[in-house]
Amino acid sequence: MKDIIQEILEKKKLNDIYLIAHYYQRAEVQDVADFVGDSYAMALAARNSRSEIILVAGVDFMAETAAILCPGRTVLSPEPSATCPMANSITAEQIVRYKEEHPDSIIVSYVNTPAAVKAVSDVCCTSSNADRIIRQLPPDKEILFIPDQNLAANVAKKVGRNLDVFPSCCPIHDPVDIEDIKELKKRFPQAQVLVHPECKPAVLELADYVGSTAGILDYVIKSKAMDFIIGTECGIFHPILKACPDKNLILASENLICPNMKSITLEKILNSITEKQTVITVPAEIREKAALALEKMISLAS
């Protein structure tokens, strides 16, 4: 493994390739990245990078987001088939029909959506800034929040506002069950429970902290507690343990593993760097409209 890591680092530097990775990536993929973060931080990192080539170790909508925010630059994906079932559950045509029926509504699309959906949305959001975005929207307007019903329900409760929702959820976070948490609390009574807002509202009720992957990482680092039950994808364990090797982390469910994220390997990254594949493109008419929704998110979240 040392040989392939060294080759990646050398070729990345030689070709001025900026590699960004999500916290849900394999540990070794995170370690060769120039930047590791959640989806919002990845979007900013791509936008602010000065490199002409950006390699995105994440699922397809993350690479699309980089392509939208970085026109004129080359965006690569080491595994273009890595996708998000929840993101793929909704189409632009469904949003257009909704807007025809609700012409005065505001469409808030989670960043976990295809570029075409972002293009017919008014503003995007992430799990780390959704409540901040919603609070700044006109109180008299109807809002459709897509596509995560759990995140929508949790944000609606937090901000005290009714939201129309789309019936879809994350296949990794949604199965986390309150009985799983309760059983772990019996075994580890001193452990704090930290969960992602893509989990069911009932699970959030048992949590000591609810937040994005970046928020969970920051919470553990700053906390004086030593034991944590973590309700998000297992990839977050790597950056936590790098920062806090003495902390005890317990995964809330053995099923908190995203196969699409884990489909990216060092071998695929090396091939992507060597062959300059696969180039991710977004048609101009979609990119320009999607960029407006993403830039509005960045502006409201700043």
Phi, psi and omega in degrees: 000329181299322182295315182290324177298314180297320180294319177299312182298319181292313182291325177299315179292316181299321184263005181052052179259128180261114184259117176248141184225150177275155178300342182273000179288163175304152182303316183291332176289317176301322186289337178265358182282152173278335179213136176232132181191186175276181188297323179292313180295324177298319179298316179294320180297318178296313182298323184270350181293147177260359181286148179279340179236127179241125179254123186253111175268088182187184180282172193302321183294334178290319176293320177299317180300318177298318179295324179293317185276350185233060180297142179089349177252164181265125177247126182248148171237127179286344180210085184296343179277352176291118188223183180233112181304321180295316179300324183279358184281349183232148181240161177297324180299323178295322179291319178300317179297319179298317181293329176294324180277336181228071188298338182262007184281164175246130180261116177252114182253128172303146181298341176283063179214155177293161181302322182296327177287318176302325183294336178253016177257160179271325180204147175262170175205168173233174179295337182276342182229006185304314181295323179294321178295310183300320181298336184265000179272151183307129184293342182267002182263143173285139182238130170256121180254122184230154353254006188266110181292328179289312177300319179299314180296319182290322177291317180302317179294320183293320184264353179069046183217138178285138178230138168286142184231159176257134185284081178207158181204166180286125182290351178265314183277324186299324181290348178302127189248149180298329179293326176300313182295315181298318180295319178292325178294328176293321182282328181230070186299336181275351185285141173272147182257121180238123184227156178276144182289001171279354175283164180299148178306324181296328178290320180298331180297336182268358188272147171275336178210138176237127180187175178293175178300318178295322179294319178296315178302312181297322181297313182296317181300319184275341185285146174276348178293158183248340185239134184219132170265118189255120180255061171206176186304142190296343179301336181293341179300324185297306179294329178295312184288335173293322181276328185223072184297344181269354182280148179257116183250132179239123180286131185296332179208140180293348181270005181279061178226121180269110182295331179291316176297317184284354179286348179272127183236169177299322180298319180290325177294316179299317179296320179297318179294316184291315185265355184055047181230156350266135180283128180261123179236150176233126180308141187306318183293330176279315182303315183297319180287319178295324179300324179298316180293322179289317180294325177296320176301311182300320179294315182287333182272348184286000000 
